[in-house]
């Protein structure tokens, strides 16, 4: 007999509520949950495909261990025995930094991924940490850290109340939003237009989002920071700066004005290929709007000046008085945030506390560039031991980081590698142990990270829709056991990990004079926690101690896990509201508008005023029915327009002799690929586009559908040497390439060849 269950969708950042139809142990249907307090029934093709994702026959059902060179299925006990036997000797012989940890973006889509990797990193004591953030969003973390003192204090556009929205490098009609959690982002943009608001899109492609806009500005790729700097200079020059209510909390306006004086619209116009009058209009409209917000994403992050562009997004919001006000850009407050502390000076944000061993890249937010992973494994220096072992959790850097051919080879040289992944993919095929989590329907869901980026404060939690199948282990237990095996406590009850966190957290809380439980007995508080298991008790603790929590009885109407479970469609916590100065953790206690690292990087941007690309430049693209490198194994989400084609403007195609549908060779600094041409005027002249996440043609994987139509790896074109110096983020957009029609003697369609070291695609999904 069929039944239904609620589930928050984990397949992108929109976090839509789903109603699943269940038949026995299978998910047979998915529709939008109309009663969900946040998504209100919205669903996209990925959510509708949840049953197919959940039931993918290529998902691994049990752990694998490499025996005599081959991966064989074993028991969970044998698998964790192998993890302990493989990792501990590396730590003991070569030190903790010889073990690297690689985290993919699905970690922020799961309860387990949010709760346990920080414990793994701390327990190992390693500084060799690499995540998907440095191929995606690290510039925003760094700019927020420098401006506000907290790398996680990211203001989001108040989509439902703004009068004017400027999007740069963002295509939310395809991505559903990024670093801005908003179910039905397209509907929110249409509502903006319907209430008389203005939407401006800055993008070298005429995306679906750009077609919806009042104005589309086809900027030259990679010049986002120049355009934004010129807009800021117009605000200063024309006396349009008005900080509004946040004026008492901002310092450095005069210094900023002086630093940006060279970036006039006339100076940036040749580099951006946007005329000076248009730049002035953009700035004036932003200043004149009753409320406005500037929002920049991946296209403005994955470029040579990604941190400066991210910084300037917030500079424009600040200079127009739109930071921290309704209709502008505000700081969300999640239910599991730490309780508000008194406003005042904080510790600030530091860059470069340590460096990578080979190229001396500075750390950012405790992470090293993912683009440097290969050289950290395969290059010996006097600066320390190479990486000898890796723990890879839900990441596929062979397809998500530059220099993938080199990384592919380097992974094969490791002494030991363990991968937590549901698939045997391009990266996990190298592992000595593979630990597969169960399908999403068999896991709980709460959005720890995305609620801190949501356009409305709310809280939701869904328990597993189905119990784990026989032979499967909950992902929370897998990661808890991994922590124990990696830190010399193999064989300990995995519940001990959660008990330790509860003990430490409550111990700190009762000693904090600003905590609602100050002075109480931590053991008594631990006894009040509810939940079926350790992760649920930790969630209950975080809710109770959070900004809306009951404070363990201090506020009888506050949040607890039991109260949340009594509201299966979630609890609405209200619209975003002004919060300054409370979120600020800078040493001054104010928004530091021109931090020293930013000022020191401006000469590099000034030099870019004279730069012009020689020939064609490459940009990526997203598709609504895709998510990085792993959804290509789901037939319902491939085909149609979701294809790995090289988009090229008709004029460039004619000049180069490229015909629509015919194979074309694309060569970059790191290698060469061949893909079918798609001739379209949806992108500006001089620009070509390949989507990320493809290239499923390596041997030894078990992704049958993806391998049948593998596409090509766009990052194969990159050699990994181009990074934004402040954040270590890989430069994936605006890179020069050469294009030529394929000849009969060249490699066939879909082929890839390395000229130097290759470099794979996009942003990791579960196993990607």
C-alpha positions in Angstrom: 0.0 0.0 0.0 1.4 3.4 -1.0 1.9 6.1 1.6 3.5 9.6 1.8 6.4 11.1 3.7 7.9 14.6 3.8 11.5 15.3 2.8 13.5 18.4 2.2 15.2 18.1 -1.2 19.0 17.9 -0.9 19.7 18.3 -4.6 20.5 22.0 -4.7 20.6 25.1 -2.5 16.9 25.9 -2.8 16.0 23.4 0.0 12.4 22.8 -1.3 10.0 20.7 0.7 8.9 17.5 -1.0 6.0 15.1 -0.5 7.3 11.6 -1.4 5.1 8.7 -2.4 6.4 5.5 -1.0 5.6 1.9 -2.0 7.2 -0.6 0.4 10.8 0.3 0.5 10.8 2.4 -2.7 10.1 6.1 -3.5 7.8 6.1 -6.4 6.9 9.8 -6.7 7.8 13.3 -5.6 5.8 16.5 -5.7 6.2 19.9 -4.0 4.9 20.2 -0.4 2.3 22.9 -0.7 2.3 23.3 3.1 6.0 23.8 3.4 6.6 27.2 5.2 9.4 28.1 2.8 8.9 26.6 -0.6 5.1 26.5 -0.6 4.9 23.7 -3.2 7.6 24.8 -5.6 9.6 22.0 -7.2 12.1 21.9 -10.0 13.0 19.0 -12.4 15.7 17.8 -9.9 13.2 17.5 -7.1 10.7 15.7 -9.4 13.5 13.2 -10.2 14.1 12.4 -6.6 12.8 8.8 -6.9 15.2 8.2 -9.8 18.2 9.7 -7.9 17.3 7.7 -4.8 17.0 4.4 -6.7 20.0 4.8 -9.0 21.1 1.1 -9.5 24.7 2.3 -9.7 24.7 3.4 -6.1 27.0 1.2 -4.0 25.2 -0.9 -1.5 28.1 -1.9 0.7 31.7 -0.9 1.5 34.6 -1.8 -0.7 38.2 -2.5 0.2 41.1 -2.9 -2.2 42.5 -6.4 -2.0 45.3 -7.4 -4.4 44.7 -4.2 -6.5 40.9 -4.8 -6.8 38.0 -3.3 -4.9 35.9 -6.0 -3.3 32.8 -5.7 -1.2 33.3 -6.5 2.5 31.6 -6.1 5.8 31.4 -2.7 7.6 33.7 -4.1 10.3 36.3 -5.1 7.8 36.1 -1.7 6.1 36.7 0.3 9.2 39.5 -2.1 10.3 41.1 -1.2 6.9 40.6 2.5 7.5 42.3 2.4 10.9 45.1 0.2 9.5 45.7 2.5 6.6 45.5 6.0 8.1 47.1 5.7 11.6 50.5 4.5 10.3 50.7 7.5 8.0 50.0 9.9 10.8 52.4 8.2 13.1 55.2 8.0 10.6 54.8 11.3 8.7 52.8 13.5 10.9 49.2 14.8 10.8 49.7 17.2 7.8 50.6 14.2 5.6 46.9 13.2 5.7 44.7 15.5 3.6 40.9 15.9 3.9 38.9 16.8 0.8 35.3 17.8 1.2 32.7 18.2 -1.6 29.7 20.4 -1.5 27.2 17.7 -0.7 28.5 17.9 2.9 26.4 21.0 3.3 23.3 19.1 2.0 23.4 16.5 4.7 23.1 16.3 8.5 26.2 14.0 8.6 28.2 16.3 6.4 27.5 19.3 8.6 28.2 17.6 12.0 31.2 15.3 11.5 33.9 16.6 9.1 34.9 19.4 11.5 35.5 16.8 14.1 37.6 14.7 11.7 39.8 17.6 10.8 40.3 18.7 14.4 40.9 15.1 15.5 43.5 14.5 12.8 45.1 17.9 13.5 45.8 18.4 9.8 46.2 21.7 8.0 45.9 19.9 4.6 42.2 20.7 4.1 40.8 21.2 0.6 37.1 21.8 -0.2 34.8 22.7 -3.1 34.7 26.2 -1.8 38.0 27.1 -3.7 36.4 26.2 -7.0 33.2 28.1 -6.3 32.7 30.5 -3.4 35.9 31.2 -1.4 36.1 34.8 -2.7 32.8 35.6 -1.0 34.0 34.1 2.3 37.2 36.0 2.2 35.6 39.3 1.3 33.0 38.8 4.1 35.7 38.0 6.5 37.7 41.1 5.7 34.6 43.4 5.7 32.7 42.0 8.6 35.2 39.9 10.5 33.4 36.7 9.9 33.8 34.6 6.8 30.3 33.2 7.2 28.6 36.6 7.6 27.2 36.7 4.1 24.4 39.2 3.5 21.7 38.0 1.0 19.4 40.0 -1.2 16.0 40.6 0.3 14.3 39.2 -2.8 10.7 39.5 -1.7 10.9 43.2 -0.7 13.5 44.8 -2.9 12.7 47.4 -5.6 15.9 47.0 -7.7 18.0 43.9 -8.1 21.4 43.8 -9.9 22.7 40.3 -10.6 26.2 39.8 -11.7 27.6 36.4 -12.8 24.5 34.7 -11.5 21.9 32.6 -13.4 19.3 31.6 -10.7 16.7 30.4 -13.2 19.2 27.6 -13.9 21.0 27.2 -10.6 18.0 27.9 -8.3 20.4 30.3 -6.4 23.7 30.0 -4.7 24.8 31.5 -1.4 21.3 32.8 -1.4 18.8 30.1 -0.4 15.4 30.9 -2.1 12.9 28.3 -3.2 11.3 29.4 -6.4 14.0 32.0 -7.2 12.4 32.4 -10.7 9.0 33.2 -9.2 10.6 35.7 -6.8 12.2 37.5 -9.7 8.9 37.6 -11.7 7.2 38.9 -8.6 9.8 41.7 -8.4 9.0 42.7 -12.0 5.2 42.4 -11.3 5.4 44.8 -8.4 7.1 47.4 -10.6 10.7 46.6 -9.6 13.7 46.5 -11.8 16.0 43.5 -12.6 19.4 44.0 -14.2 21.6 41.1 -15.2 25.3 41.4 -16.0 26.5 38.3 -17.8 28.4 37.6 -21.1 25.6 35.1 -21.9 21.9 35.9 -22.6 20.8 33.3 -20.0 17.3 32.5 -19.1 17.7 34.9 -16.2 19.0 37.6 -18.5 16.0 37.2 -20.8 13.7 37.9 -17.9 15.6 41.1 -17.0 14.8 44.8 -17.7 18.4 45.2 -18.8 21.1 42.7 -19.8 24.6 44.0 -19.8 26.9 41.6 -21.8 30.2 42.3 -20.0 33.5 40.9 -21.1 34.2 37.8 -19.0 36.5 38.4 -16.1 36.0 42.1 -15.8 33.3 42.1 -13.2 35.5 43.8 -10.6 36.3 46.6 -13.0 32.7 47.3 -13.7 31.7 47.3 -10.1 34.6 49.5 -9.1 33.5 52.0 -11.8 30.0 52.0 -10.4 31.3 52.7 -6.9 33.5 55.5 -8.3 30.4 57.1 -9.9 28.6 57.0 -6.6 31.5 58.9 -5.0 32.0 61.3 -7.9 28.4 62.3 -8.2 27.8 62.5 -4.5 25.4 59.7 -4.4 26.9 57.9 -1.4 24.3 57.6 1.4 25.1 55.0 4.1 21.7 55.3 5.7 21.1 53.6 9.0 24.4 51.6 8.8 26.5 54.8 8.8 27.6 54.5 12.5 28.8 51.0 11.8 31.1 51.8 8.8 34.6 53.1 8.6 36.9 53.8 5.7 34.6 55.7 3.3 37.1 58.4 2.5 40.0 55.9 2.0 37.8 53.9 -0.3 36.9 56.9 -2.4 40.6 57.6 -2.9 41.4 54.0 -3.7 38.8 53.8 -6.4 39.4 57.2 -8.1 41.2 55.6 -11.1 38.3 53.3 -11.9 36.2 55.8 -13.8 33.6 54.5 -16.3 35.7 55.9 -19.1 38.7 54.0 -17.8 37.0 50.6 -17.5 34.8 50.8 -20.6 37.4 49.4 -23.1 38.3 46.5 -20.8 34.7 45.6 -19.9 33.4 46.4 -23.3 30.5 48.3 -21.6 30.2 51.9 -22.6 30.7 54.6 -19.9 27.2 55.9 -20.1 25.8 52.5 -19.3 28.0 52.2 -16.3 26.8 55.6 -15.0 23.2 54.6 -15.5 23.7 51.4 -13.6 25.2 53.3 -10.6 22.5 56.1 -10.7 19.6 53.6 -10.8 21.1 51.7 -7.9 21.4 54.9 -5.8 17.9 56.2 -6.8 15.9 53.0 -6.1 13.8 53.1 -2.9 15.6 49.8 -2.0 18.1 47.8 -3.9 20.4 44.9 -3.7 23.5 43.7 -5.6 24.0 40.0 -5.8 27.1 38.3 -7.4 27.8 34.6 -7.7 29.9 32.0 -9.5 30.6 34.0 -12.7 32.0 36.8 -10.6 33.9 34.5 -8.2 35.7 32.2 -10.5 37.7 34.9 -12.2 41.2 36.5 -11.5 39.7 39.2 -9.3 37.0 37.1 -7.6 37.6 38.5 -4.1 37.7 42.1 -5.3 34.4 41.5 -7.2 32.8 39.9 -4.1 34.0 42.8 -2.0 32.7 45.4 -4.4 29.2 43.7 -4.4 28.9 44.6 -0.7 30.7 47.9 -1.1 27.9 49.0 -3.5 25.2 47.7 -1.1 26.9 49.7 1.7 27.5 53.0 -0.3 23.8 53.1 -1.3 22.5 52.5 2.2 21.2 49.1 1.3 23.2 46.9 3.6 21.2 45.6 6.6 17.9 47.1 5.6 14.6 45.6 4.4 14.6 45.4 0.6 18.4 45.5 0.5 21.0 42.9 1.6 20.5 41.5 5.1 22.2 38.9 7.4 19.9 35.9 8.0 19.6 34.4 11.4 19.4 30.6 11.4 17.8 28.6 14.3 21.0 26.7 14.9 23.2 29.9 15.0 25.1 30.6 18.2 23.0 32.9 20.5 23.6 36.6 19.8 26.6 38.0 21.6 26.9 41.6 22.7 28.1 43.9 19.9 31.7 45.0 20.0 35.1 44.4 18.7 36.0 40.8 17.8 39.0 38.8 16.7 38.8 39.8 13.1 39.6 37.6 10.1 43.1 36.5 9.2 44.5 35.2 5.9 47.7 33.2 5.3 48.1 31.7 8.8 49.9 28.9 7.0 50.7 28.1 3.4 50.7 25.2 1.0 53.9 23.3 0.9 54.8 23.5 -2.8 53.5 26.8 -4.3 53.1 28.6 -0.9 49.5 29.5 -1.5 48.1 31.1 1.6 45.3 29.4 3.5 41.9 31.0 3.6 39.2 30.0 6.1 41.5 27.1 7.2 41.6 25.7 3.6 44.2 25.4 0.9 43.3 25.7 -2.8 41.8 22.5 -4.3 43.8 23.4 -7.5 47.0 22.7 -5.5 46.0 19.2 -4.4 47.9 17.3 -7.1 51.2 19.1 -6.5 50.8 18.6 -2.8 50.8 14.8 -3.5 53.3 14.4 -6.3 56.0 17.0 -5.6 58.7 16.7 -3.0 60.2 19.9 -1.4 62.3 20.8 1.6 59.2 22.4 3.2 57.7 19.1 4.5 56.3 15.8 3.7 54.1 15.3 0.6 50.5 14.1 1.2 50.6 10.4 1.8 46.9 9.7 2.5 43.6 11.3 1.7 40.1 11.2 3.3 37.7 12.3 0.6 34.1 12.9 1.7 31.5 13.4 -1.1 33.9 15.0 -3.5 35.1 14.2 -7.0 38.1 16.6 -7.6 39.3 14.6 -10.6 36.3 16.3 -12.3 35.9 19.3 -10.2 39.4 20.8 -9.8 41.8 22.1 -12.4 44.7 19.8 -13.5 42.6 16.7 -13.2 44.8 14.5 -15.4 47.7 15.2 -13.0 45.5 14.7 -10.0 44.2 11.4 -11.5 47.8 10.1 -11.6 48.7 11.6 -8.2 45.8 9.8 -6.5 47.2 6.5 -7.7 50.5 7.1 -5.9 49.0 7.6 -2.4 49.9 5.2 0.4 46.2 5.2 1.4 42.9 6.8 0.4 39.4 6.4 1.9 36.4 7.8 0.1 32.9 8.4 1.5 30.8 8.3 -1.6 27.7 6.6 -3.0 29.4 6.0 -6.4 32.5 4.5 -7.8 33.4 7.6 -9.7 36.4 9.3 -11.3 38.0 10.0 -7.9 36.7 7.2 -5.6 37.9 4.5 -8.0 41.4 5.3 -6.6 40.4 4.6 -3.0 41.6 1.8 -0.9 38.3 1.9 1.0 35.0 3.2 -0.2 32.3 3.8 2.4 28.9 4.4 0.7 26.1 6.3 2.5 22.5 5.3 1.9 20.2 7.0 -0.5 18.7 10.4 0.6 15.3 8.9 1.4 17.0 6.8 4.1 18.7 9.9 5.8 17.4 12.7 7.9 17.6 16.3 6.7 18.2 19.7 8.3 19.9 22.6 6.4 22.5 23.9 8.9 24.4 25.9 6.3 21.7 27.0 3.9 19.5 28.4 6.6 22.3 30.9 7.3 21.9 32.1 3.7 18.1 31.9 3.4 16.0 34.9 2.2 13.5 34.2 5.0 14.2 32.9 8.5 12.6 29.5 9.0 13.5 26.0 10.4 12.6 22.6 9.1 13.7 19.0 9.9 12.6 15.8 8.3 13.4 12.3 9.6 14.3 9.5 7.1 11.4 8.7 4.9 12.5 5.1 4.8 14.6 3.0 7.3 18.1 1.9 6.1 18.0 -1.2 3.9 19.6 -4.3 5.3 23.4 -4.0 5.0 23.4 -0.2 4.8 24.7 2.1 7.5 23.4 5.6 8.3 25.7 8.3 7.0 26.0 9.8 10.5 27.3 6.5 11.8 29.7 6.1 8.9 31.3 9.5 9.6 31.3 9.0 13.3 33.1 5.7 12.9 35.5 7.4 10.4 36.4 10.0 13.0 37.2 7.3 15.5 39.2 5.2 13.0 41.2 8.2 11.8 42.0 9.4 15.3 43.2 6.2 17.0 39.9 5.3 18.7 38.8 2.6 16.4 36.3 0.2 18.0 34.8 2.9 20.3 31.1 3.2 20.4 30.2 5.8 17.7 27.7 7.4 20.0 30.8 8.5 22.0 31.5 11.1 19.3 28.2 12.8 19.8 28.3 12.5 23.6 31.7 14.2 23.6 30.4 17.1 21.5 27.4 17.5 23.7 29.6 17.5 26.8 32.0 20.1 25.4 29.3 22.4 24.0 27.2 22.4 27.2 30.4 22.9 29.3 31.2 26.0 27.3 27.6 27.3 27.4 27.2 27.1 31.2 30.4 29.1 31.6 29.4 31.8 29.2 27.7 34.7 31.1 25.7 35.6 28.0 24.3 32.1 27.6 20.7 31.3 28.7 22.1 28.3 30.6 24.9 30.2 32.4 25.7 28.6 35.8 23.6 25.5 35.3 24.8 21.8 35.5 25.8 20.5 32.1 25.0 16.9 33.0 21.5 18.0 34.0 21.1 19.8 30.6 22.4 16.8 28.7 19.7 14.7 30.4 17.0 17.0 29.1 18.0 16.5 25.4 15.6 14.5 23.3 16.0 12.6 20.0 16.3 9.1 18.7 20.1 9.2 18.3 23.2 11.3 18.9 22.8 13.5 15.8 19.2 14.4 16.8 20.3 15.2 20.4 22.9 17.5 19.0 20.3 19.2 16.8 18.1 19.6 19.9 20.9 21.1 21.8 21.7 23.6 19.0 18.1 24.6 18.6 17.7 25.1 22.4 20.9 27.2 22.6 20.1 29.1 19.4 18.6 32.6 18.9 15.0 31.2 18.9 15.6 28.4 21.4 13.9 27.6 24.7 17.2 28.0 26.6 16.5 24.6 28.3 13.4 26.1 29.9 14.4 29.8 30.0 11.8 30.6 27.3 8.9 28.1 27.4 7.8 29.2 23.9 11.3 28.7 22.4 12.4 26.1 19.9 13.2 22.5 20.7 13.5 19.4 18.6 10.1 18.2 19.9 8.5 21.4 18.9 10.0 21.2 15.5 8.9 17.6 15.0 5.4 18.8 15.9 5.5 21.1 12.8 6.4 18.7 10.0 6.1 21.4 7.3 8.5 23.7 9.3 8.2 26.8 11.4 8.3 30.2 9.9 10.6 32.6 11.9 9.8 35.7 10.0 11.4 38.0 7.4 15.0 39.1 7.5 15.5 42.1 9.8 18.4 44.5 10.4 21.0 43.1 12.8 24.0 45.5 12.7 26.3 45.8 14.6 25.7 42.3 16.2 27.1 40.2 13.3 30.3 42.2 13.1 33.5 40.5 14.5 36.1 42.9 13.1 38.8 44.2 15.5 37.2 47.6 15.2 33.7 46.3 15.8 32.7 48.1 12.6 32.4 47.3 8.9 36.0 47.8 7.6 35.3 49.1 4.1 38.9 49.1 2.9 40.8 46.2 4.6 44.5 46.1 4.0 44.6 42.9 1.9 42.0 44.4 -0.4 43.9 47.7 -0.7 47.1 45.7 -1.5 45.3 43.8 -4.3 43.9 46.9 -6.0 47.1 47.6 -8.1 46.6 44.3 -9.7 43.1 45.3 -10.7 44.4 48.7 -11.9 46.8 46.9 -14.2 43.8 45.0 -15.7 42.5 48.3 -17.1 45.0 47.8 -19.9 44.4 44.1 -20.5 42.5 42.8 -23.5 41.9 39.1 -24.3 43.7 37.9 -27.4 41.1 35.7 -29.2 38.3 33.7 -27.6 37.7 33.3 -23.9 35.9 30.5 -22.2 33.1 30.6 -19.7 31.1 27.8 -18.0 27.4 27.3 -17.7 24.7 25.6 -15.6 21.7 23.7 -16.4 18.5 23.4 -14.3 18.5 19.6 -14.7 22.1 19.1 -13.6 24.1 19.4 -10.5 27.8 19.2 -11.0 29.4 15.9 -11.9 27.0 13.3 -10.5 23.5 13.8 -11.9 24.6 12.8 -15.3 24.0 9.2 -14.2 20.2 9.9 -13.9 18.5 9.4 -17.3 15.6 11.7 -16.4 18.0 14.6 -15.9 20.1 14.2 -19.1 19.3 14.8 -22.7 17.4 17.7 -24.3 19.2 20.9 -23.7 21.3 19.4 -20.9 24.1 18.4 -23.2 27.9 18.9 -23.2 28.2 21.2 -26.2 30.5 24.1 -27.0 28.4 27.2 -27.5 29.8 29.7 -29.9 28.5 32.9 -31.5 27.5 32.7 -35.2 30.0 35.3 -36.2 32.9 33.5 -34.5 31.6 30.2 -35.9 31.6 31.6 -39.5 35.0 33.2 -39.1 36.5 29.9 -37.8 34.6 27.6 -40.2 32.7 25.9 -37.4 29.3 24.4 -38.2 26.5 23.7 -35.8 26.5 20.1 -34.5 30.0 19.3 -35.8 32.9 18.5 -33.6 35.3 21.3 -32.6 38.6 21.2 -30.9 39.1 23.4 -27.9 42.7 24.0 -26.6 43.7 25.7 -23.4 46.8 26.0 -21.3 46.2 22.6 -19.7 45.0 20.4 -22.6 42.6 19.9 -25.4 39.0 18.5 -25.7 36.7 17.9 -28.6 33.0 18.7 -28.3 30.0 19.3 -30.6 29.5 22.9 -31.6 26.3 24.7 -30.7 26.1 27.9 -32.7 24.0 30.4 -30.8 23.7 34.2 -30.4 22.9 33.7 -26.7 26.5 34.6 -25.9 28.5 37.6 -26.9 31.1 37.6 -29.7 34.5 36.4 -28.6 33.2 34.1 -25.9 32.6 30.3 -26.0 30.9 28.2 -23.3 31.3 24.6 -22.0 29.3 23.2 -19.1 31.0 21.8 -16.0 30.8 18.4 -14.5 31.2 16.2 -17.6 34.0 14.0 -18.7 32.8 10.5 -17.6 35.1 8.5 -19.8 37.7 7.3 -17.4 38.0 3.5 -16.9 37.2 1.8 -13.6 34.0 3.8 -12.7 30.5 2.4 -12.2 28.4 5.1 -13.7 26.8 3.3 -16.6 24.5 6.0 -17.9 27.0 8.8 -17.5 29.6 6.8 -19.3 27.3 6.2 -22.3 27.3 9.9 -23.0 30.4 11.1 -21.2 30.9 14.6 -22.6 34.2 16.3 -22.0 35.9 17.8 -19.0 36.0 21.6 -19.3 38.7 21.9 -16.6 40.9 19.7 -18.8 41.6 23.0 -20.5 43.2 24.5 -17.4 46.6 23.9 -15.9 45.7 24.8 -12.4 48.1 27.8 -12.2 45.5 30.5 -12.4 44.2 31.4 -8.9 42.7 34.5 -7.3 45.6 35.3 -5.0 43.5 36.4 -2.0 41.2 33.4 -1.8 43.0 30.7 -3.7 39.9 30.2 -5.8 40.5 28.6 -9.2 40.1 30.8 -12.2 37.5 28.9 -14.3 36.0 31.7 -16.4 37.4 34.2 -18.8 40.4 32.0 -19.7 41.8 32.1 -23.3 41.2 29.2 -25.6 41.8 28.3 -29.2 39.0 26.9 -31.3 39.3 24.9 -34.6 37.0 22.5 -36.5 37.8 18.9 -36.0 39.5 17.1 -38.9 39.1 13.5 -39.8 42.6 12.8 -38.5 42.0 14.4 -35.1 40.5 12.9 -32.0 36.8 12.1 -32.2 33.9 13.9 -30.6 34.1 13.7 -26.9 37.8 12.9 -26.9 40.2 14.7 -24.6 44.0 14.9 -24.8 46.4 16.5 -22.4 48.8 19.1 -23.7 50.7 19.4 -20.4 48.5 18.6 -17.4 44.8 18.4 -17.9 42.1 19.9 -15.5 38.6 18.7 -14.9 35.3 20.3 -14.4 32.8 22.0 -12.1 31.7 21.7 -8.5 31.5 18.4 -6.7 28.1 16.9 -6.0 27.6 13.7 -4.0 30.4 11.8 -5.5 31.0 14.9 -7.6 
